[in-house]
Amino acid sequence: MSATSRRKRPPLTVEALWQLQRVGPPTLAPDGSAACCAVTRYAMRRNEGETSLWLFPTGLAGPRGAKPRKLTAGDKDSDPVWSPDGRRIAFAAKRKDDAEPQLYVIAPDGGEARRVTRLATGVSGLKWFPDGRRIAFVSWVWPDLAGDAQQARRRKERAEAKVKAHVTERGEYRYWDHWLADGREPHLFVCDVASGRCRDVFAGRGLRLRPWEPNADEYDIAPDGREVAITFDPGDEPRMMARADLVVLDLPSGRWRNVTADSGMSDEHPRYSPDGRRIAYHAYDTQRAFNDQGHLRVLDRRSGAWSRLAPALDRATTHVQWAPDSQALLFCCEDAGRIDLRRLPLGAEAPEVLVRGGTLGGFACSRDASVIAFDRATPQHPPRLFAARGDGSDERAIERLNDALLARHALGETREFAVPGWKGEPVQVFVTYPPGFDPSRKWPLMHSIHGGPHAAHHDGWHFRWNAQVFAGTGRIVAAVNYHGSSGFGQAFLESITGRYGEKELADHEAATDFLLAQGYVDGERLTAAGGSYGGFMVAFMNGHVDRYRAFVCHAGCYDWVSMMATDGYRFFASELGAWHWDDPARVMRQSPHHHVGNAKTPTLVIHGELDYRVPATQALQYYDTLKARDVPARLVWFPDENHWILKPQNARLWYGEFLAWLDRWSGAKAAKAPPERPAPRRARREARGVVPAKARER
């Protein structure tokens, strides 16, 4: 394609972003011949998405010349898992009269899917038993009830009750966007696939999975199928960041025992070795640091002794699997803004890289590990499926669902820089340039500040904060992995504890200065935007610097005192260095509301009513304070969204308001601010929550 034709292509728009299909992590046929994954596509007009399963031949095993094809025709099919014998794929789906997701199975060569379960409490987190006759899954139940009929009756009663009050004495009673005060617990079930008979293997045993999004990572099944290992919180009630233990449950007898009670660590994510001799798991030193990134351990099942693997590996690992010979572990590893696939032989000092990022979301191996499949994203492409040999060689893309659409749009280049940040310590910055970038021109700069704070910008793709869409409007987009970001080691992760805002501000200011020094950034058109902890940062910046023309604060932490309403309040003293009643001055230094008397920069404040991680009143406090101080501000309020904006039409409005605010205050003609205008009537109807002048009462 010529340079002229490339210039004629339009940049990526919000509409095009929502036309892209979203590919999930793969499950792989035991012989390595094909990968199966869930693919979601959205319809902006209908304001909803549909998810179905697709098969993608790997080209590394099985028949040659096979083509990708859609396997299921449902609109809510997810969580596929290939059976050990390769003859069936299990998945969760809501179809026909399913009130909750049920377990289905389908043959990979097609035909109709068969519904296996009819549980009132639904299924999630599927995992096959090695015998291929049973499947384990997670279901939320009332532990005081026996049998599904009683569960169904109570579920109906609760749904039809006129009183919807929540009553609790639990310390942590809601999570993310839902309440945990109705008495239900996540239990592990075992289902006979042929008959559909299901058994709650936790019933009457005092066991439960942790309620924070329990999934298949929280448990595993022994190779002989007689035992399961689970991540268990031994406290009287579950607590976020509390120490967990590994519990093993003997299925025939129902007896269970805690096998890591004396470890002093939070032990999580068990994985049985194929030979049955060991359990690998993550150990987190939460007693020392609430943000410990964890390390890998192996437990000998016969002796009960454990050993740490690769003590020098100062990086977080996820999605741990054993190699078929039980002599090595495979896992995803986050390292300096990328997520790789690595292999660690037992006894080795460091893992070897099998597949390099971008950003890997997950992977699967064939039975003999001769083939691996994985999804990987880059700044130029959303997650795409790949396959490779077991040693990482002969890599090839096996899915191209989005290629044609992306080819119609011009994308900007992303470059990586190391910038001297706080006190000269280097920080990583990803910079995305507008399509057709000309360094001889002056361009506006926008910081996109990540949340967490113990997360990171990756060399990958983000649907909610898409750098290509931002850059496509003619902006240079800077993404700083500031002090406290993950992927740079435990010391870097902890470096901001008890002094939030200080080093992160210095890092962003250093990145701004660095980019100004390149000569292509317009110093009169600097802006910054962030969500969650990124929202905290722009609110903090507003009280400390005034060279930015506009800020966007999405779901931002504004007041660390009233943030006690969050679902994760218990570790605030660890984060901030003290409870606010013990050391008010220290907490105030780190709280944007304490510095708001210096705020001058126009700010767009965005929040979702269903956000329990950063309670929505944080936005109202910030917005009202800015208004009281006559600082220009605009509020966008979504009554039907949580911490994230997930509905297509809401997202379209979000991007529209976001970009219009930056244009209004930092555009070429932004010397004098235009009067505030309400959103168009159509946008107001779609969002049902944009409030231009004042907050809508709940």
N, C-alpha and C positions, 0 to 999 in steps of 0.2 A: 504494500500500500504506500503510495507516494505521500510526501510531506503535505502537499496541497490537499489531498483527499482527507488526511488526518485532521487538518485544521478545519475542514468543513463539518466534521462530526460535532454534534452538540455535546456539552458536558453531561455527566450523569445527573439526572434530576430526581426529585423525590418520587415522582410517578414511576420512573424507571427502576428506582431502588426497590419499590414494592412489587414490581413485576418479576424480580429475580426469584428463582426458586431456592428454597433453603434446605440444604442437604444435611442430614444428621450423621452421627458416627455409624460406622458399619458393623455388621455381624458377618462372619465369613463362613462359607461352606467348609465342612471338615476337610474336604480334598483340595480346597483352595481355588475351586473353579469359578466361583461367583461371590460377590458381596451383595448383601441386602441392606438397605437403609430406608429410613423414613424421609420423605420429601414433602415439604410444605409449600403451597403456593397460595397467594392472597388475591382476593378480588376487591379492589378499592370501592367499586360501586356497591357491593353487598356488605362491605365493611367486615369481612370475615375471611378466614383461611380454611383450607382443607389439606389434610395430611394423608398420604397413601404410601404404600411400600413399593419400592422399585428393586429390580435385580440388575446387577452390572457384572458381566463376565470379566474376569481378571486378565484373560489371555495368557496366563502363566500355568494353567492346569485345565484339564477337561477339554471339551470339544473346541476346535478353532472356529472362528468366524461368527460366534454367537453375538447377538445384538442386545443392548440394554432394553428392558421392557418394564412396563408397569405391572406389578403383581396383584395389587388389590385395588378395589374400586370404592373403598370406604372414604369418608371425609375426616375421620378421626382415628386413623390407624397409626400406632406408634410402638416404640420399644421392642423391635423385632429381635429374636434370639434363635439362632439355628440349632436344631436338635443334634445330639452327638452322632447319630447315624446318618445325618444329612438328608433325611426323607421329609422333614417337616420344619416349618418356621412358626414359632409361637410369637404372638404379639398381643398387645392390649388395644381394645377398640370400643367405641360407643356406636352401636348400630341399632336400627329399628327401635325396639322398645327398651333398650338399655338405659336405665337411669344413671348407672355408673359404668366406668370402663370394665369390660369383661375380658376373659382369656379366650383367644381364638387361636386356631392352628390352620395352616394351609400348606399344601405341597408346593415346593418351589417350581414345579413344572406347570402350575396353574390349577384351575378349577375353583370351586367355591370354598371359601373359608368356613370352618366349622366352629361354632361357639361351644366352648367347653364348660364355662361356668355361668351361673346365674345368681351371683352373690349380691345381696342388697348393699354390701359395703364396698364392692368393687375390687379391682386388682391393680397393682403396679409393681415395678422392680422385679421383673421375671428372671428366673434362672432354672435351666434344665438340671435334673439329676443325671448323673453319669449313665444310669441305665436307660435313659431315653423314654421311660414310662411315666415319670412324674415330673412335675414342675413346682418349684417354690415361688411364692410371691408375697407381697406385702399388702395387708388390708387393714383399714382403720375400723376398730370394733369397740363396743362397750364391753369391758372385761367382766362386768357383773352379769351379763346375759349369756345364756347357753343356746347355741344353735342359730342358724341364719333366720329362721322364722321370727324369733324374738328380736333380732337385730333389725329386720325389716319393719316390724311393728313399731319399734321405738323411732326409727328413722321417719316413718310416716307421721307419727305423733308429733315429732319435733317440727316437721315441715308444715303441719297444719295448725300448730299452736298459735293462738292469738298473741301471746306474750313472747317476745323475742329477747328478753333480757339475758345478759351474761352475769352469772354469779360465781365467784371463785375466791379461794384463799391461796391459790398458787402464786409463787413469786414471778413466774414468767408465763403469762396467760394468753399471749397472742404472738404470731410470727409472720413477718413479711406483709401479708394482706389478709390473714384469716385468724380467727380466734381458736384457742386451744382449751376452752373452758367448758366444753360439753361432755367431758368425761371419757372421750374415746382415746384409744391408744393404738399405735401401729404394731400389729402382730404379724408373725410369719405363718403362712399357710402352706400346706403341701397338698397338691391336687393330683389325683390319678387321671391321666389324660384320656384313657379309654372310657371310663365311666363318668368322669366329671365330678366324682366325689372329692370333697375338700375337707381338710382337717386343720383346725387352729392348733398348731403344735406348742403355742405359748399358753393356751388356756389353762387356768388354775395353777400356773407355775411361777407367777410373779415376774415374768419376763416381759419385756417390751423393747422395741427399737426406739432410738431417740426420735423425737417428733419433728426435728428440723429437716424436712424434706427427705424422709427415709427412702432409700433406693437399693439397688442390687450391690452397691459398694459396701453396704453396712453388714452384709452377711456372706457366707460361702458354705459350700456343701463338700463334705469329705469324699474322696474318690470311691469309697465303698458304699456311699449313700446312707450310712448309718448315723452320721453325726453332722450337725451344722454348727458353725461358729458365728457369733454375732458381736457387734459393738453394743455394749450395754452400759448405761449410766446407773451405777449402784445406789445413787442417792434416793431419798424418800420421794423426791419429785425431780423430773429432768430439768437441767439448767444448761443454758448455752455456755460453752467454754468450760464446763465442769469436766473433771477427770472421768474418762470412760475406761472400761475394762473389756477384755475379751472373755466371753463366756462360751463354753461348748455344751451343746445339748445332745444327749444320746436319744435318738428318735424312738427306738423300740421300747426303752424303759421310761423315758420322760425325765430321767435324772440329768441335772446340769451342774456345772462347776465353773467357778471363776479361775482362769488359768494365768491371769496377770495381776492379781490383786495386790501383790507386793512390789510391783515394778516402779512405783513412784511416778509413772508417766500416764498420759492419756493414750490408751492403746486402741487403735481403730483400724478398720478396713482389712479384715482377715482374708488370707488367700492360702488354701491348701496346696501343697506341692502334689504333682501328679502321682508320685510314688507313695503319698500318704504319710511321709515321715515328718514333715515340717509344716508350720504355718508362718507365712510372711505377713507383716503388718506394718503400719505406721505407728510411731511413738512420738508424742508431742509433750514437751516439757512445759506444760501450762502453769505449773507451780512457779516456775522461774519467770516466764514471759508469756503473757496472754496471746502474743502474736508469733509464738514459736512456729517455724516452718516445718518442723518435724524431721524424722529420719527413719530409715528402714531397719527393721529387726526381723530375725527369724527365730521361731520357737521350736525346739525339739519336742515332739509330741510325747515321746516315751519318757524322757528325763525331766521335762518341764523347764530346762535351761534355755535361756535366750542369748543371742549374740547380735551385736550391731554390725550392719553391713556398711562398707565404704565410709568410715568415720570422717574422712576428709571431704566428702561430697557436701558442700555447703549450698545446696539448692533443694527446692521443694519438688517432690515427685507425686504423680497421680496415675490412676489407671494401671495399677500393678498387675502383671500376669507372670506366671511361671513358664519357662521354656519346657517343652515336652520331656526332656531328660531330667528335670528337677535340679539341674546344676546351674541355673542362671535365672535372673529376673529381667523382664522387659517392662518399661514404664515410660510415661511422658515426663519430661523434665523441663522446667522453666529456667531459662538462662538468658539474662540480658536482653529482654524484649522479644524472645523467641521461645517456642515450645518444640522440643525435639523428641524423637523416639530413641531411647537408649537401651542398651543391654548390659547387665551387670553380672558377670560370673560370680558364684559364691567364692569368697576369699579374695576377690580382686579389690584393689585399692580404689579404682575409679571405673565408671562405666564407659563403654564405647558408644559412639553415636551411630545409629543405624540409618535414621532418616532425619535430615535437618529441616527446621522450620524455614519460613513463616511460623504459623501457629497451627499445631496439630490439636484437633479436638478429641480424638479417640482413635483406637486401632483395634484390629483383631488379627488372630493368627490361624493358619490352618492346623490340622491335627498334628502334623509333623513339623510345623513352623517353617516349612519351605516357602510359604507365601504369606505375606502380610498385606493387609488393606488398611487404609487410614484416610481421614479427611484432613485437608490442610488448606488454610486461608493465607492470602498475601494481601498487601495493600492494593493490588491490581485485580483481585478476584475473591469472591466470597468462598466459603468452604466448598471444596471439590474433592471427589473421591480419587484416590490413587491406589495402585498395587505395586508391589516390588517383591523380589526374592527375599528370603529370610535374612540374608546378610545386608539388605538394603540396596542391592544392585538391581539393574534392569527395571528401574522405576518407570511407570507410565500412568498417565491420566486415564481413568476408565469411565469417567462421567463428564459430559459436556453440555448439560442442560441449559446453562446460562451463556454459553459462548456466543451464540448469535446475537442475543440482546446486547451483551457487552461490546460486541464489535461495532455496534451502531453508535457508540458513545466514545468521546475522547476522555481519557483518564490522565490525571496528573502524575508526575514522577514523585516518588517518596525517597528522600535521602536521610541518612543517619549521621549525626554529629555527636562528638563528645565535647561538652562545654564545661569550662571551670565554673562550678556552682558555688554553694556556700563555702566560704573560706578556701576557695580554689579547688575543692574536691570535685572530681569529674562527675557529670551526670549525662545520661543519654537523652538525646532529643531526636525524635522522628519529625521530619518536616515534609509536608505534602504541598507541592507547588501546583498552581493552576495549569490546566492544559494550555499549551502554547506559551508557557512562561518565557518572558523576555527579561533577562537580568539588567538590561539597560533602562527599564521602566521602574517606577515606584509602585509598590503593591501594599494594600492593607494587610495587617497581620492579625490573626486570631489564635489565641492560645486555647487549645482543647484540653482541659485539665481532668485527669482521671479521678475516680472515686476510690474508696477503700478505707483508709489511705494505702493499705497493704495489698495493692493490686498493681497493675502496670499497663501502660500502652504496649501493644505487641505489634510485631511486624505482620499484621494481619488485617482483618476486615471487621468492621463494626456496623451493624444495621441501624442501631439507634443513634449513634454519634458518628456518622459516616464522613470521614475526612475527604473523600472524593466529591461528595455533594457540597460540602462546605467550600472546598477549593474550586469547584466548578462555577462558583459565583464570583470568582476573581480574587480570592483571598489566599494568602500563604497561611497554612495551618501548622502550628507548632504543637507537638505532643511531648511534654517533658516527663521523663521518669525520675521524678524528684526524690530527695531523701525520704526513706520510708517505703519506697516502692518494692514490690516483690521481684525476685529473679536476680538479685545482686548480692545475696548472702544475708545471713542472720544479723550481722552487725549493722548493715545498711538498713535493714528492715526496722530494727529497733532504734535507729538513730534519732527519731523524732519523738519518741515516747516522753511524755511529760513536758513537751515544749512545742506543741502543735502550732504550725503556721510559720515559725521563724525560718527554718532551713528551706522549707518549700517555697516561701516567698523569695528568698535569696536566689534559689535555683531558677525560678521563672524570670526574675529580673535579669539574671545573668544571660538566660537564653534570649530575652528581648534585646539586650545590649549586643550580644553576639550577632543576631540577625540584622540589627540596625547597622552594624559595622560592615556587613556584606555589601551595603549600598543599594539594595533593591527593596527595602522596606520603608514605607512612608511613616515617619515618626509621628505624624499628626493623625494617623488612622490605626491606632493600636486598640485591640479589644481582647477580651478574655471571657471564656464560658466554661462552666463545669457543672457536674452533677454529683449529688451526695457529698462526699468529702471534697470533690471538685467544686461543688456549690459553696461549701465552707470556705474554700480558698478564695473564690472571687469576693465573697462577703468580707473575708479577712483583708484582702487586698484593698477593698474599698475604704477601709479605715486606715490604710498605711501608705498608699501611693495614689497619685492623681494624674498620671500621664496617659491613662487609658480612656478612650472616648466612650466606651460602653461595656457593661458586663451582662452576662446571662447567668442567673443562679437557678439551676434546676434541682429541686428536692434537696436544697442545701441545709447543712447544719449551721444554725445561726446563733443559738443561745445554749451553751452547755449545761445551764441549770435546768431549763425547761425541756431539754433533750432527755431528761430522766423519764419521759413518757415513751421512749423508744423501746422496742422489744429486746434490745441488748444492753440494757443499762448497767448490768452487774459488773462489767469490766471497765466502767468509766474511770474508776480510781486508778486502775492500771494504765489506761490510755493517757490520762491527763496528769498523773502523778499524785492525785489526791481527790477525795470527795470535796465538793464545793463547800460543805459545812465544816470541813477540817482545815482547809487552806483556801479561803475565798480568793485571795490575791493571785495565787498561782493559776487557778481555774480561769479567773477573769482575764488574765494576760493572754490566754489561748482562745478566748471567746469573741467572735466578731461583734456581738451586741455591745461589748464593753468599749469598742473602738468606733462605734457607728457615729459618734459626734464629729468625726473627721471625714465621714463619707461625703463625696461630692459627685461620684460618677453615676450617670443614668443606668438603671438596672431593670432588666426584665426578670420577673420572679415567676417561676413555673412550679406547680406541684400537683400531685394526685391525692385525692381525698382518702384513698385506701392504702396509703403509705404508712406502715407501722414501723418501718426501719428509721425513717426520718419523719416524725409525725407532722402532718400537714400544717399544724399551727405554727411551725417554724417559718413557713412562707408568709403567713398572715402577719406574724410579728415583724418580720423584716420589711415587708411591703408597707405596713402601717407606719413603721418608724421612718422609712424613707419619705413617705408622704408627709408625716408630721414635720420633717426637717426640710420640706420643699425640694427634695432631690427627685428629679424625674424618675418615675417608676411605672411599670405596667405589670398587671397580674394576669396570668393564664392559669386557670383552675380546672382540673379534670375530675369530676365527681366519680368517674367510673374507671380510674386508673390507679395503680399502686406506685411503687418506687420507679417503675419504668412505664413508658408510654408504649402500649402494645397493640392498640387497635389501629388499623390502617388509616382511617379518616382522622383520628386524633393525631396520629403521627404526621400526617400531611399538614394539619393545622400547626402542630408543634414546630416543624421545620419552617413553615411560612412565617409564623410570629418571630421565631428566632432570627431568621435572616433579615426580615423587615426591620427589626429593632437595631441590628448592627448597621444596616444601610442608613437608617434614619439618623444615627448619631455619628457614624464614621464614613459615610459615603462621600463622594466627591463634592456634593453640595450640602454638606452637613454643618456648615459654619453656624447657621441659625436653625434651631430645631423647629420643625413644623408643629402645628397644634396636634394634640392627641385626638385620634379618630377611633371610633369603634370598629371592630372587625366587620367585614361584609356579612350580610344576612345569611348567606349560605354557610359561611364558616361558623357562624354562631350556632346554626342548627346542627351542624355536624359535630361540633365539639361539645355542645350542651354544657359548657362550663367556662367559657372565656368571660372574664369580668373586667372590662376596661378601666373602670374607675374605682370600684370598691369591692370588697370581698362579699360573696354571697353567703348568707347565713346558712348553717347546717340545718 
